[in-house]
């Protein structure tokens, strides 16, 4: 046994328990591997704790204006959009950005659009059904399907596409 290892481990005990250990073990010269208390104990017991230093990852560690719900990416679900009746009435009368119902004013004309003050029921009663159908429904005359219309193509053999890194066993 090397001299350096003997200094680090609890060996060379004297007395009854060392005699019993040497008598019961298969190889009495083999080390138990139990180290002295002052070895491999970092930080050593009883040392004062280091002073806390704030992390340098600002603004994530800043408490002010940084609530947990803004940082929580696990529950960051898509928020549903809400269209109220006045907003829908405005969309039916004025149109949307993609499909405006009023023309852009030229440089010589000054056209002002006032906010819609009529209720949705009045606007729907006075509007033509074909116009409402064209605005709300799709080209086929059905309501738009929520979500994307992506079609998944799965491999019939394994259930996974060939680009997916998974092993299948037979």
N, C-alpha and C positions, 0 to 999 in steps of 0.2 A: 504494500500500500504506500502511495507516495506521501511524503512528509507534508506537502501542502494540503492534501485532502484530509489528513489526520487533524490538521489545525482547524478545518472548517466543520468537521462533523463531530458528533458526540460519540467519541470512542475512548478507549483507554480508561474506562471506568474500573474502579477497584471495588471489591466487596462481594457480598453474597449474590446480588442480582447479576453482576457481570459474570460470575462463575456459573450461575444457573443459565444465563443466556448462552454462554459458550458451550455448555453441556447439552442444551436442547436444540440448537440450530444445526443445520446440515453442514454449513461451512462457517466455522467460527471466525475466520479471517475476513469474511465479507462484511462490508460496512452496512449499517442499518439505513444510512442515507438521511438520518435526522440531523438537521443542522443546528448550530447554536442559535440562540434567539437573536443575536445581533447581526446575523448573516441573512441576506436576501429579504429583509423586511423594510421595504421602501414605501412610504416614509416610516421611519422607526416609531414604535409606540411611544407616546408622550411628547412627540415633537409638536410645536405650535402649528396650527393650521395656517396655510397661506392666506393672505388677504385676498378677498374677492375682487377681481377686476372685470369690468363690464366687457362683453364681447364687442368686437369692432365691426359687426355686420349691421350697421345702421342703414336704412331705417327699419329693418325687420325687428331689431331688438328694442326699438323705441316704444315705450308704453303708450304715450299719448297718440291719439288718432290712429291706433293700430289694433282694433279689436280682433278677437280670435276668429270670428266668422268671416272676416276678410281674408285671413291667411289659410283657412281650412279648405284645402283643395279636395279632400276626400268627399266632402258634402257640397261641393260647388256644382250643384245640379243646375240645369238650364231653368231660367225663370220663365213662367208663362206670361205672355203678353196680354194685356187687358185693353179691350176697346170698349169704351163707354158709349152710351147712346148719342150724346152730343158729338163725339168724335166720328161715329159711324154716319151720322147725319151730314157732317161736314165732308166726309169722304164721298158720300153719294152726290152731294151738290157740286163740290169743287173738284173732286177727283183726287187721285194720289200723285205722288211725284213721278211714278212710271207712266201713269195714264191720266194726265190732267184734262179736265173737262172745259177749262177756260183757256183761251189763247193768251200767249205772252203779249203784253202791251208793247207797241212800237215806241220809238223815241218821241214821236210827235204826240201820241195819245197818252193821256194819264188815266189809268184805270185803277180804281180802288175796289178792293174786295172786302166787304164787311163780314164779320163773323156771322155764322148761321145762327139765327135766333129761333127758327122754327123747331118744333119737336120732331123726333124721328118718325112718329106715326103720321104726322102731317106730310112729311116729305115722301114717305112710302105710299101714302094714299094718292098724292098728286103725280107721282112718277109713273112712267110707262112700265109695264111688266117686262117687256123685252130689254129695256135698259137696265133694270135691276138684275135680270137673269144674266145679262152679259157681264155685269160688274161683279156679281157674287159667285156665279158658277163658272166652271171651266168651259172650254170649247165644246166638249161633249155633252154639256148640260147637267153634269153631276157636281156635287160639292167637292172641293179639293181635299185630297187625302193628306192627313197630317204626317209629318216626318218626311224623310227622303224616300224615294222610290227605288232604292238600290236593290238589285236582285243578287242574292248570294248564289254562287256557283260552288257546290261542294262536290268533292270527288266521290263517286259512287262506291268505290272500293273501300276506302278507309274513312270517309267522312271529313277528311281534311284536304285542303288544296295542296298541291305539290310544293308551294312556296312556304308552307307552314312548317317550322322545324320541330316535328314531333315524330317519334318512332312508334310504329304500330307492329304488334306481334301477332302472329297467326297461330 
